[in-house]
Amino acid sequence: MNGVGTLGDRLDRVLQYSKQYDYAGYSKFDALNSPFLETLFGWSYLTRLCITQLINRSYLHLRPLCGTRKSRNPKGIANFVKAWCNLFLVTGDQAHRAEAEKLARWLLANHSNQDGKFQGLCWGYNFPWQSPGFFAPRRFPNCIVTVFAAEALLHYYRVSGDHEFLAKAEEAARFILNELPVLEENEEIKCIGYVTAKLKWKVININAVTGGFLAKLWKETGKDEYRINAAKMINWVVGKRTDYYAWFYTEPKGSSGIGHDNYHTGGILDGIFDYMENSGDREHMEVYLKGLAFYREHIFTEDGAPKLTSSREYPYDIHGTAQGILSFVKAALYDSENMNFANQLADWGIKNMQDASGHFYYRKHRFFIRKECLMRWNNSWMSWALSELALAKALGAK
C-alpha cells in the first residue's frame, strides 16, 4: 500500500485473515449460538444473562467446547465494507471495491425485515442477545446494528456513486425514525430507543451515532427531516454530559452500571463530530473538544494502551484501541497532534495485540492475553480503524 508502509502490511494481514474465514467467527455475547447452551439456558432472563456473561468473561475460550457456531455478524460485515472502501480509495485497486460491494450486497440480502413487519430496512445481531436491559432474539432489529449497516451502504455509495445504496440507506433511516420508540422529545431534543420493544433504558451512544448518520444522509439528500432529527438527537446527547465533559452509557446513569468506558465514549464523540462536519452546525464544538480531552487524558495510558474505563485500567480491550484510532483520526481535522496520538494507538495495538497470522487478540490483562479471535469485536473494528488511518496518511496527514 503506497505511502503507508508497515500499517498497510498489517491492515492487509487482518483483512486477508478475515476473508480467508469468510468474515465469520465468534462474537462477544454469542454464547446462545450454541444449540446446547440455548436449549439449557435460553428460557429466562436470568439464565440467558448468566450464561452469556459466563462465556464472555471466562479466561478460557469455551465457545468451541460448547458448540457455539461461527457466523457472520452484520455489524462486523458493515465494518469490513468500510475498510475495503477505504482501501480502494488508498490504492485504486478495483478488486477492493468489488469486495466492498460483495459484502454490502450481503447486508442487503440479510436484513432483519424479511417478513415486512417493519417499515424500512433494519438489522440485528446474529445471536440471541440478553443484555441487562432487554432481550433481543437472533436477528431482532436494533438501532446500533441498523445504523452501522446503513452507514456502510452510504460509505459504499460515496465510493461507487451507485444510487441503489443511497436509497437503501434511506430505507434504514425510515426504520429508525418510524419504528424505534421515542423515549423523550420536545422542540429541541429527541431520544430514541435501542430496540422496538418497551425499554427502561435511554442509551446515550445510540442517539449520538444515529444523529451523526442522519446528518450524513442529509448532506447527500438535502432532506430536512434528517437534519432536524439529527440536531435534536445530538442536542439530547450533549445535554447528558457530566460537568467534567464525560458521558455514562445510559440515562439515568445508574440504569446500567456502565461508567465512562472507552468505546462508548469514543462513539459518542464521533457522533457529535459527524453531526458537526456534515451539518455545518458548530454549536457543540466546545463540548466536543472538552469531551475529547477527557477521553484522551482519562481513558488511555501514556503509552497508548486503551484503559477499560476512566477508573479501571485493565484489561486492555482491542475494541478500545480501534475506537481510539477512529476518534483521533477524525479529531485531527481540528488539531494535527491528534493524528500523532492515533498513530501511537495503532502502534500499540499492532505491537501488543496482533497475531502473526493477522488476527487481533481480544484483551490484554496485567499478566496474560486472551488471544481468541472474535471476528466482529476484534478484526472488523481494527480493519476499519487501520483503514481510516491509512486513508488519512494517503491524503497527506502526518
Stockholm file with secondary structure:
# STOCKHOLM 1.0

chainA/1-398         MNGVGTLGDRLDRVLQYSKQYDYAGYSKFDALNSPFLETLFGWSYLTRLCITQLINRSYLHLRPLCGTRKSRNPKGIANFVKAWCNLFLVTGDQAHRAEAEKLARWLLANHSNQDGKFQGLCWGYNFPWQSPGFFAPRRFPNCIVTVFAAEALLHYYRVSGDHEFLAKAEEAARFILNELPVLEENEEIKCIGYVTAKLKWKVININAVTGGFLAKLWKETGKDEYRINAAKMINWVVGKRTDYYAWFYTEPKGSSGIGHDNYHTGGILDGIFDYMENSGDREHMEVYLKGLAFYREHIFTEDGAPKLTSSREYPYDIHGTAQGILSFVKAALYDSENMNFANQLADWGIKNMQDASGHFYYRKHRFFIRKECLMRWNNSWMSWALSELALAKALGAK
#=GR chainA/1-398 SS CTTTHHHHHHHHHHHHHHHHTTTEEBCTTCGGGSHHHHHHHTTSHHHHHHHHHHHHHCSSCCHHHHTCCCEECHHHHHHHHHHHHHHHHHHCCHHHHHHHHHHHHHHHHTCSCTTCCSSSCCCBCSSCEECSSCEECTTCBBHHHHHHHHHHHHHHHHHHCCHHHHHHHHHHHHHHHHTSCEEEECSSCEEECSBSSCCSCEEHHHHHHHHHHHHHHHHHHCCHHHHHHHHHHHHHHHHTCCTTSCCCSEESGGGTCCCSBHHHHHHHHHHHHHHHHHHCCCTTHHHHHHHHHHHHHHHBCTTSCBCSBTTBCCSEEHHHHHHHHHHHHHHTTTCTHHHHHHHHHHHHHHHHHBCTTSCBCSEECSSCEECCCBIIIIIIHHHHHHHHHHHHHHTTCC
#=GC SS_cons         CTTTHHHHHHHHHHHHHHHHTTTEEBCTTCGGGSHHHHHHHTTSHHHHHHHHHHHHHCSSCCHHHHTCCCEECHHHHHHHHHHHHHHHHHHCCHHHHHHHHHHHHHHHHTCSCTTCCSSSCCCBCSSCEECSSCEECTTCBBHHHHHHHHHHHHHHHHHHCCHHHHHHHHHHHHHHHHTSCEEEECSSCEEECSBSSCCSCEEHHHHHHHHHHHHHHHHHHCCHHHHHHHHHHHHHHHHTCCTTSCCCSEESGGGTCCCSBHHHHHHHHHHHHHHHHHHCCCTTHHHHHHHHHHHHHHHBCTTSCBCSBTTBCCSEEHHHHHHHHHHHHHHTTTCTHHHHHHHHHHHHHHHHHBCTTSCBCSEECSSCEECCCBIIIIIIHHHHHHHHHHHHHHTTCC
//
